[in-house]
Amino acid sequence: MMKRESIIRNAVLNKRVLDVGCVGQARGTLQHIIRQSCSYYVGTDIQSAPNVIRANIEYHSDKIMFHAPYDVIILGDLIEHLSNPGRALEMLRMYSHSNTILLLTTPNAKWPTVFLKPNPEHTCWHDRHTITELLKRSGWVVDSVRYYPGNKPSYGLLWPFVCRQGLIVSASVRV
């Protein structure tokens, strides 16, 4: 199992989970791991998919609120696609309680593959400093920022060139 998936699996073990932007996460692997590990799962995305609530997290959704609060909220490689990431992070606080953990992953803006070959669907790039500030402004406290080598099962000899390709951030609600 890849590092990102292992960290997230351990965080959601026997927890109530909201998985935001769950459709298409690394070919479905992350969603599958989360579903198998948590005690209660709600997936949401702007795309339609079986067993997924269709909703835009940048706006309030009664469909998601009905199941709240959640122990863990996951944003797997989503924040860089949003039109208004600060608003989305503020909205997510509505679905949390005082012990909720937010886990988000995003490409590391200071990694060459991000700025040399940008994804045309990305609206922003983050490094550890900008994501920490965005979370702080949105009412979250960053507990940790770690690097991980991206979302491929194996990199072989390329490992030294990808070991800091992605960021995984853990945050909690600011009280």
N, C-alpha and C positions, 0 to 999 in steps of 0.2 A: 504494500500500500504506500502511496506517495505521502510525503511529509504533510502537505496541506490537509489531505483527507484524514490522516491519522490524528492530527491536532483537533480537527473539527469533530471527528467521531468521539474522541475522548470528552470533548466539551458538551456534547449533546446526549451522552449516555444517560438513559432513563429520565430525560427532561422533556418539557413541553416546548416544541420548536416551531418557530415561524421561519420558513425558508423563502426569502424574497428573491424573485428573479430566477426561479428554480428550473425553468424550461431551458434545456440545452447546456447546462453546466457541465463542461468537460465531457460531452457525449453522455450525459445522464449519470455518470459514476458518482458524483458527489451527492446528488439527490437520493440515489439508491442507498448509499452508506448512511446518510442521515436518517432516512426512513427506517432502516433496520436497527439503528442504535437508540433512537429516542423512544419515549413512552407515548408521545402524542405528536402528530405531525400535521402542519398546515403549510401547503406550498402556494405561492402566489406569483403571478407573472402577468405581463400585458398580453402575452400570447395565450391562445386557448390550448389546453391540453387536458387529458383525462385526470381527474382527481386533483385539479389545480384551480384555485380561485382566480378568476380573471379580474385583476385590479392594478391600478397604477399607484405605486407606493408614494408618489409625490403628492397624492391627495388622500383625504380620509376615506376609509372604506368600512361601512357597517358590516360587510361580509367578514372582514378580518377581525373587527372589534368583537364580534359575537363569540369568537374563540379565545379572546385575550383574557388575562395577560399570559405572556410567554416567558419561559425561563431563559431561552436562548433565541436570539434572532440572528439569522445568517444572511449575509449579502455576499454571495460567491461571485466574484468578478463582475459586479454590477455597477458600482458607484461611478466608474469611469464612463458609463453609457447614459447616465441620467442628465436631463436638461437642468434640473435644479437639485443637486445632491444635498445641499444644506437643508432644504425644505423636506426632502425625504428622510433625512436623519432626525429632524425635529418630529415628523409624523410618527416615526417608529417608537418614539418615547410614549406615545399613546397606547401602544400595545405591550408595554413593559410594566414591571413592578420594581421595587427597590433593589432586588437581587438579580435582575435580568442582565445577562451578558450579551453584548453585541459582538459578533465575529464577522469581520469583513476582509475579503481578499481583493487585491488589485495589483496590476502590473507596477513595478517600481520605475518611476519616471526617470530615475538616474541610471537606468540600465540601457545600454546601446540598442538592444533590439526594440525597445519602446520608441525611442526618438528617431532611429535610423529607418525604421519601417513601421510607421504608425498605423494603427487600425483605423480605417475611415469611419467606423461606428463610435469611436471614443470622442467624448465631448471635453474631457479633461484628463490630466495626468497627475498623479500624486507621488510624492516621496514621503518619508517618515515625518517630515516637518509639516508639510501642507495638510496631510490627512489628520495629524494630531490637532492642528489649529481648527480645521473644519469640524471635527468632532467636538472640540471644546466649545466652539461657537454655537453648536447645535444642542448643547445640554448633556454631553457625554464626557466621561473622564477616561482617558486612555490608560489601560492597565499594562499593556505590552504591545510592542511592535517587533515582529520578527520577519526575517527573510525566508523565502523558500524558492526552490529552483524551477518554478513554472508548473505547468499542468500536464506534462508528458510522462508516461510511465518510466522511461529510461532515456538518459542523455549520453550514456557511454563515456567516451573520451571528452565530450564537450562539457562535462560536469563543471570544471573550473570557470567556464564561460557563462554558465546559467545559474550558479548557486545563489545569486542575489536578484534574480529576475522578478520575483513577486514579493509583495508585502502581505502579511497576515496580521491583522490588528484586533486586539481584544479591548473592549471598552465597557464601562458600566454607566448606569444612569447617575447623573450628578444630582445629589439630593440637596 
